[in-house]
Amino acid sequence: MIERGGEVAKVGIGMGSAIAIAISWTKNQSILWAIFHGFISWIYVIYHAFTRPGGLMG
């Protein structure tokens, strides 16, 4: 069970990085920003969700 939880965590981190990189590339068209946002992954995804027009805050 512990190993399976570790696999799920690895997939979650990878998915968060992929989403952050895709969002960053779409907004900035910069590989450096995309790499940076990939490192901070879920933080950037949540930030983007709250700050974009029509996002979580309306």
C-alpha positions, 0 to 999 in steps of 0.5 A, a space after each residue: 500500500 505504501 508503494 502504491 501511494 508513492 506512485 500516485 504522488 508521483 503522477 500528481 506531481 507530474 500532472 501538476 507540472 504538465 498543467 503549469 507548463 501548458 498554462 505558462 507556455 500559452 500565456 507567455 510563449 517563453 521556455 524559461 517561464 514554462 520551466 520555472 512554472 513547472 518547478 512550482 507546478 501546483 502553486 502556479 496552477 492554483 494561482 492561475 485559477 484564482 487570478 484569470 478572468 472568470 476563474 474560481 473567484 468570478 
